[in-house]
Amino acid sequence: MELSIYKGAYDIADTVQNFMNVYYATHMNYLASALLTKGLSPEQINKAVSVAIKVANTSGIEAYKHFLPVFSGLREGVIQDCKLSHLGYGLVLMNADPSVSAVSEFQVDVLRDFLNED
């Protein structure tokens, strides 16, 4: 037996916020779990995502526009994951373990672009 919940009245603010959350999610084209293929461990990814969210919040960036907790299916089963915007993905890589070559290469590339060096 399935349970259906019907609300007779909806709060317009909740409806608008739900719509906006779907809109923001459509601009999150990255998954944190994709960093597994770049050599990061699940623990390193989790730590980098946590730090990236703190950086966003401290910088006045609305984190919910760039980070969305989701569940993803991998061969190992279902895992807790995070959808990321382009900015969110960059923040995660900037705050990941620099001993991973993909991370250190990204960090150097960003700094070179910032300094306009080739």
N, C-alpha and C positions, 0 to 999 in steps of 0.2 A: 504494500500500500504506500502511495506517495503522499506527501504532505505538501499542500499548497498554501502559501500565506498571501492573503489579500489585504491590502491596506485601502481603506475607503478614502483616505485623503493623504496626499503627499505634500511634504514640505518643499516649496519651490526652491529654497536654498540648497537642500540636499540634491534635488534633481539637477540643478545647474552644476553643482560641484561634481556629481557623478559624470555628467557630460564632459566637463573639463578634464576630469581624470582620464577618461577614454581618449580625449583629444591629445593630452600630454603623452599617453602611452603609445599613440601612433607615431610619435617622434622619437621613440626609444627603440633604436634599431640594433642594439647590441645586447648580448647577454654576458654577465660576469663569468659564467661557466665556460665561455669561449676562451678565456685566458688559460684554461687547463691545457689547451693545445699549444700554448706559448711557453709552457714549462712551469707555470705557477701551480702550487698545491692548493687544495681547497682551503686550508688554513690561511695561506698567504692571501688568497683572494678575499676571504672573509675579512681579514684585518685591513686590507687595502680599501675595500668598500666602506667599512666603518670609518676609517680615517677620511676618505673622500667625502662622505656625508657630513662629517664634522667640519671639514674645510668649507664645504658649500654653506652650511649654516652660519659659520663664523664670518664668512664673506658676504652675508646678506642674500645669498642665492637661495631661492625656494627649492629645497631639495626634492620635494615631491614632483617637480617638473622634470627631474633628471634621474631619479632612482625609484624603481617600483619593485617591491618584493613579489616574486612569482615562484611557481614550482615548475621544474623542467624534468623531462624524462630522459635519462641516459641509459646505457646498457646496464649499469649497476642498479637502476631503479629510479625512483622519483627523488629529486634533490631540491633543496631550497636554493633559489637562484635570485638574480636581480636583473631586471631590464634596465638598460642605461641609455641615456641620450648620448650624443656625440661628446658633449661637455662632460657628462658623467663618466663615460668611458675614459676620456683623457685624464680626469681627476683620479680615477682608480689606478691607471698606469703610472701617473706621477707619484702616487703614494704606495706603490707596490715595492716588493723587495728588489733593490737594485742589483743583487747578485744574479738575478735572472737576466740573461742577455737581451731578451726582447724588451724588458723594462728599461735597462740602462741605455739601450739604443734609442728608445722612444724619448727618454729624458734628454739625451744629448741632442737629438733632432729638434725638439721643442726649443731648447736653449739656443741652438744655432739659428733657428728661424727668428727667435726673439731678438737676437743680436745681429741679425741680417748677415750672418757668415755662411759661407758655403763649404 
